[in-house]
Amino acid sequence: MAKLAGALEVSPDELKQYDTRAPIADLKRLMDSDPKLGFAFRTVVEKVKNGELTAEDIIVKLSKRKSRA
């Protein structure tokens, strides 16, 4: 990653903020460990692909859910 950062003329730390490998691996583990969660994520992905749901929709729904807690 250091070589890539050098080629892009940014710091390795700055480049790491765009590395999504760890969060993606966490999502895969969560989906594998909880079938309902896996179904929920697959449903969200399908709805996003079909244009029925946007990132903003998801953020709003999660924000509303959080404020109830």
C-alpha positions in Angstrom: 0.0 0.0 0.0 2.9 2.3 0.7 4.0 2.1 -3.0 0.6 2.9 -4.2 0.3 5.8 -1.8 3.7 7.1 -3.1 2.5 6.8 -6.7 -0.6 8.7 -5.9 1.3 11.2 -3.8 -0.8 10.7 -0.7 0.1 9.4 2.7 -0.5 5.7 3.4 -2.9 6.7 6.2 -4.9 8.8 3.8 -5.1 5.9 1.4 -6.2 3.5 4.1 -9.4 5.4 4.8 -10.6 4.2 1.4 -9.7 0.6 2.0 -13.0 -1.3 2.5 -11.6 -4.8 2.8 -12.0 -5.0 6.6 -15.6 -3.8 6.7 -16.6 -6.0 3.8 -15.1 -9.0 5.6 -17.0 -8.1 8.7 -20.3 -7.9 6.7 -19.6 -11.3 5.2 -19.0 -12.8 8.7 -22.1 -11.3 10.0 -24.2 -12.6 7.1 -22.7 -16.1 7.5 -23.4 -16.1 11.2 -27.0 -14.9 11.1 -29.3 -16.1 8.3 -31.9 -13.3 9.0 -29.2 -10.7 8.7 -27.9 -12.3 5.5 -31.5 -12.2 4.1 -31.9 -8.6 5.1 -28.6 -7.5 3.4 -29.5 -9.5 0.2 -32.9 -7.8 0.2 -31.4 -4.4 0.6 -28.9 -5.1 -2.2 -31.7 -6.2 -4.6 -33.8 -3.2 -3.8 -30.9 -0.8 -4.4 -30.1 -2.6 -7.7 -33.8 -2.3 -8.8 -33.9 1.4 -7.9 -36.4 0.8 -5.1 -34.0 2.0 -2.4 -31.2 4.5 -2.2 -28.3 5.1 0.2 -30.2 8.1 1.6 -33.3 5.9 2.2 -31.2 3.5 4.2 -29.5 6.3 6.2 -32.9 7.8 7.0 -34.4 4.5 8.1 -31.4 3.7 10.3 -31.4 7.1 11.8 -35.0 6.8 12.8 -34.4 3.4 14.3 -31.5 4.7 16.3 -33.5 7.6 17.8 -36.1 5.2 19.2 -33.5 3.3 21.2 
